[in-house]
Amino acid sequence: MLVMGLAGKPDNPQQAETGGITLIVLALLPLLAARGLLKLRRWSRGPAIITQIMALPVAWQLLQADSAAIPAGIVLAIVAVAALVLLINPATTEALGIRGPGNVPDQR
């Protein structure tokens, strides 16, 4: 979209450029979340969970196709569910330093 907006002749160049930039930013968010998880940053779990939840409808659509996309849908669904399980695992929560409700640090 961005290339078409800059180099081509789209119907609405501003819309094509804005859409292209938006897609680039949305593609970078999961990469930033993965980097944050590798560095054990608390904030990274939320975007990582959202990314996996967003992958589930995509996997469902791939599974509904009557084509070679079905194996890709199976793999995507397995990876997304496995990642969600690992992200909500208590060991992950502890490693990221996330405390549950009511677990405030002692302030003596």
SULNORWO-V75965 format. One record per residue. N is the residue number from 1. RES is the residue in one small letter. SS is DSSP state (@ for helix, = for strand, . for the rest). PSI is psi in whole degrees, 0 to 359 (NA if undefined). OMEGA is omega as a letter, one per 20 degrees, with the letter a starting at -180 (* if undefined). Layout:
n={N	N}
res={RES	RES}
ss={SS	SS}
psi={PSI	PSI}
omega={OMEGA	OMEGA}
//
This chain:
n={1	2	3	4	5	6	7	8	9	10	11	12	13	14	15	16	17	18	19	20	21	22	23	24	25	26	27	28	29	30	31	32	33	34	35	36	37	38	39	40	41	42	43	44	45	46	47	48	49	50	51	52	53	54	55	56	57	58	59	60	61	62	63	64	65	66	67	68	69	70	71	72	73	74	75	76	77	78	79	80	81	82	83	84	85	86	87	88	89	90	91	92	93	94	95	96	97	98	99	100	101	102	103	104	105	106	107	108}
res={m	l	v	m	g	l	a	g	k	p	d	n	p	q	q	a	e	t	g	g	i	t	l	i	v	l	a	l	l	p	l	l	a	a	r	g	l	l	k	l	r	r	w	s	r	g	p	a	i	i	t	q	i	m	a	l	p	v	a	w	q	l	l	q	a	d	s	a	a	i	p	a	g	i	v	l	a	i	v	a	v	a	a	l	v	l	l	i	n	p	a	t	t	e	a	l	g	i	r	g	p	g	n	v	p	d	q	r}
ss={.	@	@	@	@	@	@	.	.	.	.	.	@	@	@	@	@	@	@	@	@	@	@	@	@	@	@	@	@	@	@	@	@	@	@	@	@	@	.	.	.	.	.	@	@	@	@	@	@	@	@	@	@	@	@	@	@	@	@	@	@	@	@	@	.	.	.	.	@	@	@	@	@	@	@	@	@	@	@	@	@	@	@	@	@	@	@	@	.	@	@	@	@	@	@	.	.	.	.	.	.	.	.	.	.	.	.	.}
psi={316	316	317	322	325	318	335	197	72	165	319	97	320	318	320	317	316	317	320	316	319	317	323	315	317	330	331	333	312	326	320	320	318	319	319	321	320	328	9	47	132	318	338	340	320	305	327	319	316	319	317	322	322	335	335	314	327	316	319	315	321	325	335	345	148	66	194	0	346	313	324	322	320	313	315	317	317	315	317	315	317	318	319	317	316	325	330	2	137	327	323	316	316	317	326	354	28	127	146	174	138	352	65	149	151	127	64	NA}
omega={a	r	r	r	a	a	a	r	r	r	a	a	a	r	r	r	r	r	r	r	r	r	r	r	r	r	a	a	r	r	r	r	r	r	r	r	r	r	r	r	a	a	a	a	a	r	r	r	r	r	a	r	r	r	a	r	r	r	r	r	r	r	r	a	r	a	r	a	a	r	r	r	r	a	a	r	r	a	a	r	r	r	r	r	a	a	r	r	r	r	r	r	r	a	r	r	a	r	r	r	r	r	r	a	r	a	a	*}
//
